[in-house]
Amino acid sequence: PFTQALLGYEKTITCIDGTKLKYSVPELSPDNKSLIFSGKGMPIIDGWGKIIGYGDLAIVVKHEYPTSLTEKQKKALKNF
């Protein structure tokens, strides 16, 4: 949401291997910011089907902006 885009937030996701990953998006982060986590992506499989490691996980930050505002919200933003 819009407020999180401005103030930052933390989120937890489940990785492909089942582990939990907690990450933070800093306040005022630009839209389309990429966060890269080494070794948290898809498994790398050798020629015999054995997992030999994991690729990187990329998270792209997409902000949501309101499609409408109340008069009270408009006033608060103008007074900011």
Buried (B, 14 or more C-beta within 10 A) or exposed (E): EEEBBEEEBEEEEEBEEEEEEEBEBEEEBEEEEEEEBEEBBEEEEEEEEEEEEBEEBEBEBEBEEEEEEEEEEEEEEEEE
